[in-house]
């Protein structure tokens, strides 16, 4: 485990689903500026892959992430597109 700004972050293999989702969501830092928001969102999106969560738009809304430089709808489309490439 690594310590990042007071948060414990578990490291995953680079080919794991977890690594791919966390890396993808981290790449959206221009739109999701808060690291903790991205981590929470990534966790729920992994649960989405496992069939244990709502749709992407509901997940983003439920997480109440701070969004900048993009509309909610555009962000959801961007996330859905990125997740489809991970599958």
Legacy VTK file of the C-alpha trace (Angstrom):
# vtk DataFile Version 3.0
C-alpha trace
ASCII
DATASET POLYDATA
POINTS 87 float
0.000 0.000 0.000
1.108 3.558 -0.619
0.279 6.677 1.326
-1.040 9.547 -0.801
-1.960 12.829 0.899
-3.193 11.060 4.036
-5.182 8.435 2.129
-4.210 4.789 1.955
-4.233 3.764 -1.693
-3.929 0.113 -2.631
-1.711 -0.619 -5.635
-3.080 -3.003 -8.293
-1.488 -4.901 -11.142
-1.416 -2.780 -14.316
-3.647 -5.205 -16.220
-6.294 -5.462 -13.489
-9.760 -3.987 -13.842
-9.153 -1.863 -10.763
-5.970 -0.327 -12.156
-7.603 0.400 -15.508
-10.650 2.085 -13.945
-8.645 4.135 -11.435
-6.172 5.193 -14.153
-8.958 6.157 -16.543
-10.803 8.238 -13.940
-7.521 9.857 -12.852
-7.001 10.892 -16.478
-10.145 13.013 -16.129
-8.596 15.243 -13.443
-9.192 18.276 -15.686
-12.914 17.670 -15.167
-12.771 16.034 -11.719
-10.197 18.117 -9.808
-10.589 16.517 -6.364
-8.531 13.361 -5.871
-10.902 11.902 -3.268
-13.872 12.400 -5.627
-12.022 10.451 -8.332
-11.165 7.636 -5.909
-14.778 7.317 -4.688
-16.107 7.428 -8.233
-13.598 4.794 -9.377
-14.624 2.459 -6.569
-18.298 2.726 -7.505
-17.492 2.238 -11.195
-15.653 -0.995 -10.360
-18.799 -2.138 -8.559
-20.684 -1.175 -11.749
-18.499 -3.630 -13.696
-19.329 -6.312 -11.151
-23.059 -5.627 -11.616
-23.410 -4.263 -8.079
-24.184 -0.627 -8.872
-26.449 1.732 -10.779
-25.972 3.254 -14.217
-23.032 5.589 -14.816
-25.126 8.766 -14.642
-26.639 7.706 -11.307
-23.179 6.811 -9.952
-21.750 10.211 -10.904
-24.762 12.033 -9.457
-24.738 9.950 -6.263
-21.035 10.642 -5.655
-21.653 14.413 -5.792
-18.280 14.977 -7.463
-17.042 18.480 -8.216
-17.179 18.916 -12.007
-15.240 21.607 -13.867
-14.819 22.586 -17.546
-17.491 20.137 -18.778
-21.218 19.581 -18.379
-22.585 16.693 -16.345
-23.977 15.047 -19.492
-20.680 15.363 -21.396
-18.781 13.888 -18.451
-21.139 10.924 -18.246
-20.729 10.269 -21.995
-16.944 10.516 -21.667
-16.953 8.060 -18.732
-19.269 5.627 -20.545
-17.049 5.756 -23.613
-13.910 5.135 -21.571
-15.493 2.275 -19.644
-16.615 0.595 -22.876
-12.954 0.496 -23.953
-11.985 -1.155 -20.656
-14.518 -3.961 -21.044
LINES 1 88
87 0 1 2 3 4 5 6 7 8 9 10 11 12 13 14 15 16 17 18 19 20 21 22 23 24 25 26 27 28 29 30 31 32 33 34 35 36 37 38 39 40 41 42 43 44 45 46 47 48 49 50 51 52 53 54 55 56 57 58 59 60 61 62 63 64 65 66 67 68 69 70 71 72 73 74 75 76 77 78 79 80 81 82 83 84 85 86
